[in-house]
Amino acid sequence: MKLIYFTSIILFSTILNAQVKILLKNNTGERIDSLTVENIFLGTIEKDSTKTVSFQSISCDSGNPIIALSGNIGLKKYKKENFLFCGTFLKTVTEAEYKRNIILLPINGNNILIASEK
């Protein structure tokens, strides 16, 4: 009985301590105001600077975290909506560290903020 109790405590504490950290570098060439990452408000991130955000877990597709970003550059608001075409390679990650670059990606004449590996 004691073994089961201690094993449960160890597993539970491991789950509580698990974290996903994402280091985000602003590579847009501009200051981003009101940066929000997955509904977590990070505030301002200057150009070429880095901020870290932590989660208990995050969804990944083919090993890449799915990150929704929004923020203001000048008077324009940018955002990235997460949408999936297929859920075949989806997985929930509870412990990892990722480094991503925030860039503006032109799509159909509009720019969106994305967290890119490169």
KOLBALO-693273 format. One record per residue (C-alpha): residue in three letters; z, x, y; residue number from 0. Coordinates in steps of 0.05 Angstrom, whole numbers, m for minus. Layout:
BEGIN
<atom><kolgu>ALA</kolgu><zz>Z</zz><xx>X</xx><yy>Y</yy><lumdren>NUM</lumdren></atom>
...
***
This chain:
BEGIN
<atom><kolgu>MET</kolgu><zz>0</zz><xx>0</xx><yy>0</yy><lumdren>0</lumdren></atom>
<atom><kolgu>LYS</kolgu><zz>17</zz><xx>56</xx><yy>48</yy><lumdren>1</lumdren></atom>
<atom><kolgu>LEU</kolgu><zz>m50</zz><xx>90</xx><yy>34</yy><lumdren>2</lumdren></atom>
<atom><kolgu>ILE</kolgu><zz>m88</zz><xx>27</xx><yy>52</yy><lumdren>3</lumdren></atom>
<atom><kolgu>TYR</kolgu><zz>m46</zz><xx>19</xx><yy>116</yy><lumdren>4</lumdren></atom>
<atom><kolgu>PHE</kolgu><zz>m57</zz><xx>90</xx><yy>139</yy><lumdren>5</lumdren></atom>
<atom><kolgu>THR</kolgu><zz>m131</zz><xx>88</xx><yy>122</yy><lumdren>6</lumdren></atom>
<atom><kolgu>SER</kolgu><zz>m138</zz><xx>24</xx><yy>162</yy><lumdren>7</lumdren></atom>
<atom><kolgu>ILE</kolgu><zz>m103</zz><xx>56</xx><yy>222</yy><lumdren>8</lumdren></atom>
<atom><kolgu>ILE</kolgu><zz>m148</zz><xx>118</xx><yy>219</yy><lumdren>9</lumdren></atom>
<atom><kolgu>LEU</kolgu><zz>m212</zz><xx>77</xx><yy>214</yy><lumdren>10</lumdren></atom>
<atom><kolgu>PHE</kolgu><zz>m190</zz><xx>30</xx><yy>270</yy><lumdren>11</lumdren></atom>
<atom><kolgu>SER</kolgu><zz>m172</zz><xx>88</xx><yy>317</yy><lumdren>12</lumdren></atom>
<atom><kolgu>THR</kolgu><zz>m238</zz><xx>122</xx><yy>301</yy><lumdren>13</lumdren></atom>
<atom><kolgu>ILE</kolgu><zz>m275</zz><xx>59</xx><yy>321</yy><lumdren>14</lumdren></atom>
<atom><kolgu>LEU</kolgu><zz>m235</zz><xx>52</xx><yy>386</yy><lumdren>15</lumdren></atom>
<atom><kolgu>ASN</kolgu><zz>m249</zz><xx>125</xx><yy>404</yy><lumdren>16</lumdren></atom>
<atom><kolgu>ALA</kolgu><zz>m323</zz><xx>123</xx><yy>389</yy><lumdren>17</lumdren></atom>
<atom><kolgu>GLN</kolgu><zz>m366</zz><xx>128</xx><yy>450</yy><lumdren>18</lumdren></atom>
<atom><kolgu>VAL</kolgu><zz>m438</zz><xx>132</xx><yy>470</yy><lumdren>19</lumdren></atom>
<atom><kolgu>LYS</kolgu><zz>m449</zz><xx>176</xx><yy>532</yy><lumdren>20</lumdren></atom>
<atom><kolgu>ILE</kolgu><zz>m514</zz><xx>176</xx><yy>570</yy><lumdren>21</lumdren></atom>
<atom><kolgu>LEU</kolgu><zz>m527</zz><xx>229</xx><yy>623</yy><lumdren>22</lumdren></atom>
<atom><kolgu>LEU</kolgu><zz>m577</zz><xx>202</xx><yy>673</yy><lumdren>23</lumdren></atom>
<atom><kolgu>LYS</kolgu><zz>m614</zz><xx>249</xx><yy>721</yy><lumdren>24</lumdren></atom>
<atom><kolgu>ASN</kolgu><zz>m650</zz><xx>218</xx><yy>781</yy><lumdren>25</lumdren></atom>
<atom><kolgu>ASN</kolgu><zz>m722</zz><xx>245</xx><yy>779</yy><lumdren>26</lumdren></atom>
<atom><kolgu>THR</kolgu><zz>m752</zz><xx>193</xx><yy>824</yy><lumdren>27</lumdren></atom>
<atom><kolgu>GLY</kolgu><zz>m753</zz><xx>239</xx><yy>884</yy><lumdren>28</lumdren></atom>
<atom><kolgu>GLU</kolgu><zz>m713</zz><xx>188</xx><yy>924</yy><lumdren>29</lumdren></atom>
<atom><kolgu>ARG</kolgu><zz>m640</zz><xx>166</xx><yy>929</yy><lumdren>30</lumdren></atom>
<atom><kolgu>ILE</kolgu><zz>m625</zz><xx>104</xx><yy>887</yy><lumdren>31</lumdren></atom>
<atom><kolgu>ASP</kolgu><zz>m574</zz><xx>55</xx><yy>915</yy><lumdren>32</lumdren></atom>
<atom><kolgu>SER</kolgu><zz>m537</zz><xx>2</xx><yy>875</yy><lumdren>33</lumdren></atom>
<atom><kolgu>LEU</kolgu><zz>m555</zz><xx>34</xx><yy>809</yy><lumdren>34</lumdren></atom>
<atom><kolgu>THR</kolgu><zz>m535</zz><xx>m11</xx><yy>751</yy><lumdren>35</lumdren></atom>
<atom><kolgu>VAL</kolgu><zz>m540</zz><xx>10</xx><yy>678</yy><lumdren>36</lumdren></atom>
<atom><kolgu>GLU</kolgu><zz>m531</zz><xx>m44</xx><yy>626</yy><lumdren>37</lumdren></atom>
<atom><kolgu>ASN</kolgu><zz>m490</zz><xx>m86</xx><yy>676</yy><lumdren>38</lumdren></atom>
<atom><kolgu>ILE</kolgu><zz>m446</zz><xx>m27</xx><yy>694</yy><lumdren>39</lumdren></atom>
<atom><kolgu>PHE</kolgu><zz>m449</zz><xx>m12</xx><yy>769</yy><lumdren>40</lumdren></atom>
<atom><kolgu>LEU</kolgu><zz>m455</zz><xx>62</xx><yy>783</yy><lumdren>41</lumdren></atom>
<atom><kolgu>GLY</kolgu><zz>m469</zz><xx>59</xx><yy>857</yy><lumdren>42</lumdren></atom>
<atom><kolgu>THR</kolgu><zz>m512</zz><xx>112</xx><yy>891</yy><lumdren>43</lumdren></atom>
<atom><kolgu>ILE</kolgu><zz>m546</zz><xx>170</xx><yy>856</yy><lumdren>44</lumdren></atom>
<atom><kolgu>GLU</kolgu><zz>m578</zz><xx>222</xx><yy>900</yy><lumdren>45</lumdren></atom>
<atom><kolgu>LYS</kolgu><zz>m646</zz><xx>251</xx><yy>882</yy><lumdren>46</lumdren></atom>
<atom><kolgu>ASP</kolgu><zz>m641</zz><xx>306</xx><yy>829</yy><lumdren>47</lumdren></atom>
<atom><kolgu>SER</kolgu><zz>m568</zz><xx>290</xx><yy>815</yy><lumdren>48</lumdren></atom>
<atom><kolgu>THR</kolgu><zz>m537</zz><xx>266</xx><yy>750</yy><lumdren>49</lumdren></atom>
<atom><kolgu>LYS</kolgu><zz>m488</zz><xx>211</xx><yy>731</yy><lumdren>50</lumdren></atom>
<atom><kolgu>THR</kolgu><zz>m456</zz><xx>195</xx><yy>664</yy><lumdren>51</lumdren></atom>
<atom><kolgu>VAL</kolgu><zz>m444</zz><xx>126</xx><yy>637</yy><lumdren>52</lumdren></atom>
<atom><kolgu>SER</kolgu><zz>m405</zz><xx>110</xx><yy>573</yy><lumdren>53</lumdren></atom>
<atom><kolgu>PHE</kolgu><zz>m409</zz><xx>52</xx><yy>525</yy><lumdren>54</lumdren></atom>
<atom><kolgu>GLN</kolgu><zz>m372</zz><xx>32</xx><yy>462</yy><lumdren>55</lumdren></atom>
<atom><kolgu>SER</kolgu><zz>m440</zz><xx>20</xx><yy>429</yy><lumdren>56</lumdren></atom>
<atom><kolgu>ILE</kolgu><zz>m513</zz><xx>14</xx><yy>447</yy><lumdren>57</lumdren></atom>
<atom><kolgu>SER</kolgu><zz>m575</zz><xx>m12</xx><yy>413</yy><lumdren>58</lumdren></atom>
<atom><kolgu>CYS</kolgu><zz>m628</zz><xx>38</xx><yy>395</yy><lumdren>59</lumdren></atom>
<atom><kolgu>ASP</kolgu><zz>m700</zz><xx>30</xx><yy>374</yy><lumdren>60</lumdren></atom>
<atom><kolgu>SER</kolgu><zz>m727</zz><xx>85</xx><yy>330</yy><lumdren>61</lumdren></atom>
<atom><kolgu>GLY</kolgu><zz>m669</zz><xx>130</xx><yy>352</yy><lumdren>62</lumdren></atom>
<atom><kolgu>ASN</kolgu><zz>m679</zz><xx>119</xx><yy>427</yy><lumdren>63</lumdren></atom>
<atom><kolgu>PRO</kolgu><zz>m627</zz><xx>80</xx><yy>466</yy><lumdren>64</lumdren></atom>
<atom><kolgu>ILE</kolgu><zz>m649</zz><xx>15</xx><yy>498</yy><lumdren>65</lumdren></atom>
<atom><kolgu>ILE</kolgu><zz>m625</zz><xx>21</xx><yy>570</yy><lumdren>66</lumdren></atom>
<atom><kolgu>ALA</kolgu><zz>m634</zz><xx>m32</xx><yy>624</yy><lumdren>67</lumdren></atom>
<atom><kolgu>LEU</kolgu><zz>m634</zz><xx>m2</xx><yy>694</yy><lumdren>68</lumdren></atom>
<atom><kolgu>SER</kolgu><zz>m637</zz><xx>m32</xx><yy>763</yy><lumdren>69</lumdren></atom>
<atom><kolgu>GLY</kolgu><zz>m629</zz><xx>m4</xx><yy>833</yy><lumdren>70</lumdren></atom>
<atom><kolgu>ASN</kolgu><zz>m655</zz><xx>m1</xx><yy>903</yy><lumdren>71</lumdren></atom>
<atom><kolgu>ILE</kolgu><zz>m700</zz><xx>53</xx><yy>932</yy><lumdren>72</lumdren></atom>
<atom><kolgu>GLY</kolgu><zz>m706</zz><xx>42</xx><yy>1006</yy><lumdren>73</lumdren></atom>
<atom><kolgu>LEU</kolgu><zz>m716</zz><xx>m32</xx><yy>1017</yy><lumdren>74</lumdren></atom>
<atom><kolgu>LYS</kolgu><zz>m748</zz><xx>m44</xx><yy>948</yy><lumdren>75</lumdren></atom>
<atom><kolgu>LYS</kolgu><zz>m709</zz><xx>m67</xx><yy>887</yy><lumdren>76</lumdren></atom>
<atom><kolgu>TYR</kolgu><zz>m730</zz><xx>m40</xx><yy>820</yy><lumdren>77</lumdren></atom>
<atom><kolgu>LYS</kolgu><zz>m710</zz><xx>m62</xx><yy>751</yy><lumdren>78</lumdren></atom>
<atom><kolgu>LYS</kolgu><zz>m728</zz><xx>m54</xx><yy>679</yy><lumdren>79</lumdren></atom>
<atom><kolgu>GLU</kolgu><zz>m721</zz><xx>m114</xx><yy>634</yy><lumdren>80</lumdren></atom>
<atom><kolgu>ASN</kolgu><zz>m709</zz><xx>m100</xx><yy>561</yy><lumdren>81</lumdren></atom>
<atom><kolgu>PHE</kolgu><zz>m755</zz><xx>m136</xx><yy>514</yy><lumdren>82</lumdren></atom>
<atom><kolgu>LEU</kolgu><zz>m773</zz><xx>m120</xx><yy>443</yy><lumdren>83</lumdren></atom>
<atom><kolgu>PHE</kolgu><zz>m837</zz><xx>m132</xx><yy>406</yy><lumdren>84</lumdren></atom>
<atom><kolgu>CYS</kolgu><zz>m806</zz><xx>m119</xx><yy>337</yy><lumdren>85</lumdren></atom>
<atom><kolgu>GLY</kolgu><zz>m735</zz><xx>m110</xx><yy>312</yy><lumdren>86</lumdren></atom>
<atom><kolgu>THR</kolgu><zz>m753</zz><xx>m69</xx><yy>250</yy><lumdren>87</lumdren></atom>
<atom><kolgu>PHE</kolgu><zz>m723</zz><xx>m3</xx><yy>274</yy><lumdren>88</lumdren></atom>
<atom><kolgu>LEU</kolgu><zz>m664</zz><xx>m30</xx><yy>314</yy><lumdren>89</lumdren></atom>
<atom><kolgu>LYS</kolgu><zz>m596</zz><xx>1</xx><yy>302</yy><lumdren>90</lumdren></atom>
<atom><kolgu>THR</kolgu><zz>m528</zz><xx>m2</xx><yy>337</yy><lumdren>91</lumdren></atom>
<atom><kolgu>VAL</kolgu><zz>m501</zz><xx>67</xx><yy>353</yy><lumdren>92</lumdren></atom>
<atom><kolgu>THR</kolgu><zz>m426</zz><xx>77</xx><yy>367</yy><lumdren>93</lumdren></atom>
<atom><kolgu>GLU</kolgu><zz>m422</zz><xx>153</xx><yy>375</yy><lumdren>94</lumdren></atom>
<atom><kolgu>ALA</kolgu><zz>m475</zz><xx>195</xx><yy>409</yy><lumdren>95</lumdren></atom>
<atom><kolgu>GLU</kolgu><zz>m495</zz><xx>232</xx><yy>472</yy><lumdren>96</lumdren></atom>
<atom><kolgu>TYR</kolgu><zz>m563</zz><xx>224</xx><yy>505</yy><lumdren>97</lumdren></atom>
<atom><kolgu>LYS</kolgu><zz>m595</zz><xx>258</xx><yy>565</yy><lumdren>98</lumdren></atom>
<atom><kolgu>ARG</kolgu><zz>m647</zz><xx>217</xx><yy>602</yy><lumdren>99</lumdren></atom>
<atom><kolgu>ASN</kolgu><zz>m687</zz><xx>222</xx><yy>666</yy><lumdren>100</lumdren></atom>
<atom><kolgu>ILE</kolgu><zz>m692</zz><xx>162</xx><yy>712</yy><lumdren>101</lumdren></atom>
<atom><kolgu>ILE</kolgu><zz>m765</zz><xx>155</xx><yy>734</yy><lumdren>102</lumdren></atom>
<atom><kolgu>LEU</kolgu><zz>m809</zz><xx>103</xx><yy>766</yy><lumdren>103</lumdren></atom>
<atom><kolgu>LEU</kolgu><zz>m863</zz><xx>81</xx><yy>717</yy><lumdren>104</lumdren></atom>
<atom><kolgu>PRO</kolgu><zz>m924</zz><xx>44</xx><yy>745</yy><lumdren>105</lumdren></atom>
<atom><kolgu>ILE</kolgu><zz>m942</zz><xx>m16</xx><yy>703</yy><lumdren>106</lumdren></atom>
<atom><kolgu>ASN</kolgu><zz>m995</zz><xx>m66</xx><yy>725</yy><lumdren>107</lumdren></atom>
<atom><kolgu>GLY</kolgu><zz>m991</zz><xx>m45</xx><yy>797</yy><lumdren>108</lumdren></atom>
<atom><kolgu>ASN</kolgu><zz>m915</zz><xx>m49</xx><yy>800</yy><lumdren>109</lumdren></atom>
<atom><kolgu>ASN</kolgu><zz>m863</zz><xx>5</xx><yy>788</yy><lumdren>110</lumdren></atom>
<atom><kolgu>ILE</kolgu><zz>m803</zz><xx>m3</xx><yy>742</yy><lumdren>111</lumdren></atom>
<atom><kolgu>LEU</kolgu><zz>m743</zz><xx>43</xx><yy>733</yy><lumdren>112</lumdren></atom>
<atom><kolgu>ILE</kolgu><zz>m738</zz><xx>72</xx><yy>664</yy><lumdren>113</lumdren></atom>
<atom><kolgu>ALA</kolgu><zz>m694</zz><xx>123</xx><yy>629</yy><lumdren>114</lumdren></atom>
<atom><kolgu>SER</kolgu><zz>m744</zz><xx>172</xx><yy>599</yy><lumdren>115</lumdren></atom>
<atom><kolgu>GLU</kolgu><zz>m732</zz><xx>229</xx><yy>550</yy><lumdren>116</lumdren></atom>
<atom><kolgu>LYS</kolgu><zz>m777</zz><xx>275</xx><yy>591</yy><lumdren>117</lumdren></atom>
***
